[in-house]
């Protein structure tokens, strides 16, 4: 197998860049520079520097409900994989002339549209497709399949233009367009959770996962891309394509929300809404808050009404029980008097002062004085008591 030395060094630098910056910075896989017009690479090359990857930080999942199937994103991923298979066939045939026109080299349309479908190696492809799967599915489901395809091509052109404008050399790779997808994801879903996996290649390897708001991880990755773009380091990574693609996706996302081309659901919170810049969503949330307050007020009012009705029923029950008790007491007293009259017995009753008085049954209904307080008392059982 013939391997061009220049291409080998380029791909060696690329895989080092991918493993190092994908691990530390979360760069979305490098857009590989193809120097000296040579496109010769092979699968063996891409494993030469794997031992350098001491740590890896990989996105695993985003917590975003999908409104529809992201079919176009699946198609893009499948197309990139199939095209990479053709690249490997060309490697076996030692003929890369088929792909030369699609390398990003200036503002030619074939290169502008073609570079985002080519990849320089298996690790380059895997890194990009992981990010496209994680973020692309959510964005595609939000935009809709046709609009997502147009958006993907647009941010691919923007990232390619940024790479050319800032003096980038010949390059291939979808990472610029994928950064655009990540940029619009930040606009649509900044607070949604993202789960990442962290690998530390020790003996034995250490693997763990953690979850946090997506804007923290995205800004972390973006910081390293901006640093790489302005520092001018030579790593084989097209940082300006990354930054340009991200800026394009971010700007298009803001434009779509401002123009009303994309509407967020009530349970979703965009970056504009989070910053209080989406007046429509602010009004919707204020209305929802008012409705919720009214529900609470109605609930409290209903509770008070139910409580008052329950207390009213209790009071009526107490009155009935008190009346029944008084009636029963009167009946028992009348019965006692009748027995006393009939048998010449004694009537027992109490004065207001508390003194218990006993008199003969024939004195029922008559007045007298209490021997204790001297107050007037009426012996129960007479007409006065009946009244």
CORSULGI-V165786 format. One record per backbone hydrogen bond with DSSP energy under -0.5 kcal/mol. CO is the residue of the C=O (numbers start at 1). NH is the residue of the N-H. If there is no record, write none. Layout:
co->CO nh->NH
co->CO nh->NH
This chain:
co->4 nh->8
co->5 nh->9
co->6 nh->10
co->7 nh->11
co->8 nh->12
co->9 nh->13
co->10 nh->14
co->11 nh->15
co->12 nh->16
co->13 nh->17
co->14 nh->18
co->15 nh->19
co->16 nh->20
co->17 nh->21
co->17 nh->22
co->18 nh->22
co->19 nh->23
co->20 nh->24
co->21 nh->25
co->21 nh->26
co->21 nh->27
co->27 nh->29
co->30 nh->32
co->32 nh->172
co->33 nh->35
co->34 nh->37
co->35 nh->38
co->42 nh->45
co->42 nh->46
co->43 nh->46
co->44 nh->47
co->45 nh->48
co->47 nh->50
co->49 nh->52
co->50 nh->53
co->52 nh->54
co->54 nh->201
co->56 nh->58
co->56 nh->199
co->58 nh->197
co->61 nh->195
co->62 nh->64
co->65 nh->67
co->69 nh->71
co->70 nh->74
co->71 nh->75
co->72 nh->76
co->73 nh->77
co->74 nh->78
co->75 nh->79
co->76 nh->80
co->77 nh->81
co->78 nh->82
co->79 nh->83
co->80 nh->84
co->81 nh->85
co->82 nh->86
co->83 nh->87
co->84 nh->88
co->85 nh->89
co->86 nh->90
co->87 nh->91
co->88 nh->92
co->89 nh->93
co->90 nh->94
co->90 nh->95
co->91 nh->94
co->96 nh->99
co->96 nh->100
co->97 nh->101
co->99 nh->102
co->100 nh->103
co->103 nh->105
co->104 nh->171
co->108 nh->112
co->109 nh->113
co->110 nh->114
co->111 nh->115
co->114 nh->117
co->115 nh->118
co->115 nh->173
co->121 nh->125
co->122 nh->126
co->123 nh->127
co->124 nh->128
co->125 nh->129
co->126 nh->130
co->127 nh->131
co->128 nh->132
co->129 nh->133
co->130 nh->134
co->131 nh->135
co->131 nh->136
co->132 nh->136
co->132 nh->137
co->133 nh->137
co->134 nh->138
co->135 nh->139
co->136 nh->140
co->137 nh->141
co->138 nh->142
co->139 nh->143
co->140 nh->144
co->144 nh->148
co->145 nh->149
co->146 nh->150
co->147 nh->151
co->148 nh->152
co->149 nh->153
co->150 nh->154
co->151 nh->155
co->152 nh->156
co->153 nh->157
co->154 nh->158
co->155 nh->159
co->156 nh->160
co->157 nh->161
co->158 nh->162
co->159 nh->163
co->160 nh->164
co->161 nh->165
co->162 nh->166
co->163 nh->168
co->164 nh->167
co->170 nh->34
co->171 nh->104
co->172 nh->32
co->174 nh->178
co->175 nh->179
co->176 nh->180
co->177 nh->181
co->178 nh->182
co->179 nh->183
co->180 nh->184
co->181 nh->185
co->182 nh->186
co->183 nh->187
co->184 nh->188
co->185 nh->189
co->187 nh->271
co->189 nh->192
co->190 nh->215
co->192 nh->214
co->193 nh->63
co->194 nh->212
co->195 nh->60
co->195 nh->61
co->196 nh->210
co->197 nh->58
co->198 nh->208
co->199 nh->56
co->199 nh->201
co->200 nh->202
co->200 nh->206
co->202 nh->204
co->206 nh->200
co->208 nh->198
co->210 nh->196
co->212 nh->194
co->213 nh->216
co->213 nh->217
co->214 nh->218
co->215 nh->219
co->216 nh->220
co->217 nh->221
co->218 nh->222
co->219 nh->223
co->220 nh->224
co->221 nh->225
co->222 nh->226
co->223 nh->227
co->224 nh->228
co->225 nh->229
co->226 nh->230
co->227 nh->231
co->228 nh->232
co->228 nh->233
co->233 nh->235
co->237 nh->239
co->238 nh->242
co->239 nh->243
co->240 nh->244
co->241 nh->245
co->242 nh->246
co->243 nh->247
co->244 nh->248
co->245 nh->249
co->246 nh->250
co->247 nh->251
co->248 nh->252
co->249 nh->253
co->250 nh->254
co->251 nh->255
co->252 nh->256
co->253 nh->257
co->254 nh->258
co->255 nh->259
co->256 nh->260
co->256 nh->261
co->256 nh->262
co->257 nh->260
co->265 nh->268
co->269 nh->191
co->270 nh->274
co->271 nh->275
co->272 nh->277
co->272 nh->278
co->273 nh->276
co->277 nh->279
co->278 nh->282
co->279 nh->283
co->280 nh->284
co->281 nh->285
co->282 nh->286
co->283 nh->287
co->284 nh->288
co->285 nh->289
co->286 nh->290
co->287 nh->291
co->288 nh->292
co->289 nh->293
co->290 nh->294
co->291 nh->295
co->292 nh->296
co->293 nh->297
co->294 nh->298
co->295 nh->299
co->296 nh->300
co->297 nh->301
co->298 nh->302
co->299 nh->303
co->300 nh->304
co->301 nh->305
co->302 nh->306
co->303 nh->307
co->304 nh->308
co->305 nh->309
co->306 nh->310
co->307 nh->311
co->308 nh->312
co->309 nh->313
co->310 nh->314
co->311 nh->315
co->312 nh->316
co->313 nh->317
co->314 nh->318
co->315 nh->319
co->316 nh->320
co->317 nh->321
co->318 nh->322
co->319 nh->323
co->320 nh->324
co->321 nh->325
co->322 nh->326
co->323 nh->327
co->324 nh->328
co->325 nh->329
co->326 nh->330
co->327 nh->331
co->328 nh->332
co->329 nh->333
co->330 nh->334
co->331 nh->335
co->332 nh->336
co->333 nh->337
co->334 nh->338
co->335 nh->339
co->336 nh->340
co->337 nh->341
co->338 nh->342
co->339 nh->343
co->340 nh->344
co->340 nh->345
co->341 nh->344
co->345 nh->361
co->346 nh->348
co->347 nh->349
co->347 nh->359
co->349 nh->357
co->351 nh->354
co->355 nh->351
co->357 nh->349
co->359 nh->347
co->360 nh->363
co->361 nh->364
co->363 nh->366
co->366 nh->379
co->368 nh->377
co->370 nh->374
co->375 nh->370
co->377 nh->368
co->379 nh->365
co->379 nh->382
co->382 nh->386
co->383 nh->387
